[in-house]
Structure formats: structure tokens, C-alpha cells
Amino acid sequence: MKFLNYLRLIIFISLTGIIACNSGKKTHDPQREYLGEYKGTVPCADCPGIKIEVELKSDNTFEIEMDYIDRESKTKEEGTYVEENGIVTCSGKYGKSYFLVGDKTLTMLDADKKVITGSMASMYVLKKEFEKK
């Protein structure tokens, strides 16, 4: 009987230790899957297009780089962003930009936070870049 109680105590202590060790483990946060770098080429009224890169960082800062094709013109915007209900709002010195979070995509939205429609709508979808290993 003493042996059985002793065995139960050892099992209890072992399980408590395993649970305590696993409780501090970082878990996957699906709410922040949108973090990372996105790239695409969006339409331009007076040039062949604008190569755009958007990086959303874990500290709620962003960088947007725009490279106008066939021009010597690049623009970089930095600032902070918030994500609410699947819409990322980037606020920087040039104003605000809005993006809809998708499955490994960011879709540029208009100033009213609406999806851009029409024949070129798919060009406003930026694709997430993954590190090559």
C-alpha cells in the first residue's frame, strides 16, 4: 500500500513538472499571420506600373517601398499600423493606406476602405514573400 501511494506521488510530481514546462511554450498566433513582406506591381496612370513592397513588422511598424517602372523614382514610407477586422491601416507621413488581409495576400483598398474593382482589380493583390532556405 505504501509503495502504491509512493508511486502515485512520483507520477503526480512528474506530470506536474511536464505540464509546468509546457505552459511557458510559445504558441502559434494565427491572428498575426499577416506579418511579413508582400510584393506586387500595381497599375500606374503614366508609366508601365509601380513595383510595391509592403513589410508589416511585429512591433506594429511598416515600410512601403514603391519603385516606378521606367523612371528614376522610388518612394519609401514608414510609420505604424493597426489591424482591425481583417483591414490593416498604415499611417505615415504621406497619409494612410489600407489593405485587406487575405490568405498569404494583402489587397490594396481605396481611400474608403473598399476593394478596387474592374479589369485591373487583380493587380492590387500583393503576394506574401517567403524566405528561401
N, C-alpha and C positions, 0 to 999 in steps of 0.2 A: 504494500500500500504506500509506504514512504517512497519507494522507487517510482511508482506511478505518479505521485504528486511532484516529485523532483523532475521527472521527465516532462510533465505538463508545464512546469515553471520554466524549464530550458526552452521549450517550444514557444511559449508566450514571449519570453525575452528576445528570442531570435526573430520572431515575426514582428515584434515592436521595432526592433532595430532596422529590419528591412523596410518597413513602412516609413520610418523616420528618414531613412536615407533617400528614399524615392520621393518624398514630399517636397524636397527642395529642387527637384529636377525641373528645368525649364520645359514648358510645353509649347507646342505649335500654336501660333496665334493666327487663325485664319482671317481675322479682321484686318491684319496688316500685310496680307499677301500682295497688296498693290505696291509695296515698297520696291524700288529698283529703278532701272533705266529703260526708257521707251524711245523708239525711233520710228521715223517715217518721213515721207515727203508730202507736204500739203500744197494745194494749188496756190498760185500767185497770179495776180491780175496782169503784171507787166514783166514776168520772167517765167522760165520753164517750171519753176517750183521752188519750194523752200524746204531744205532738209532741216528737220527739227529733232532735237534730243531733249527729253524731259527726264530729270532724275528726282525721284521722291526719296528723301532720306528719313531714317528712323527718328531723328530729332525734330521732325516736322519742318525741315527746311527743304527748299527745292532749288534746282538750277534748270533753266531752259536756255538752250543754245539754238539759234536759228542761223542757217547759212543759205543765203540767196544764191541759187544756181545761176551761173554765167555772170556773176557780179563779184566785186571785191567787197562784199558787205556781209559782216557777221554781227549778230547781236547776242548779248548774254544778259539774262535776267535772273536775279536771285531774290529770295525772300522766304516767307513762311507759308505754310498751307494748313488747311483743315480738311478733314474728310467727314462728310455727314450724309447719311442715306445714300452712299454709293457715288457721291459727287465730291470731287476734290476741287477746292477753291484755292488757287495760288495767288498770293498778294505780294506784289513787289513794287519797285519804284515807278514802273510804267503802267501800273493798274492791276486789274485782276484777270485771271484766266481760269476757265472752268473745264473740267474733264470728267467724263463718266467712266467709272471703273468697270471693266469687263473681265472676262476670263483671259488673263495674260495680255490685256489690251487697255489702253486709255483712249477714249474717244473725245476729241476736242468738241466743246459745246460753244454755242453763240453767247452773246452778252446776256441773254435772257435765260441761260442755262438750258437751252433746248438743243436737241440733236440736229445737226445740219443735214438737210435733206437735198435730194436732187441727184443728178447723174454723177456728181463727184463726191457724194457722201462717204463712200468707202475710203477715199483718200485722207479723210480726217481721223482714221483709226490708226493709232500708233501701237506698234507691237513691242512687247517686253523683250529685252535683250537678256540673254543668259550667259554667264561666264563660261568660256570654253576651258575644259580641263584637259 
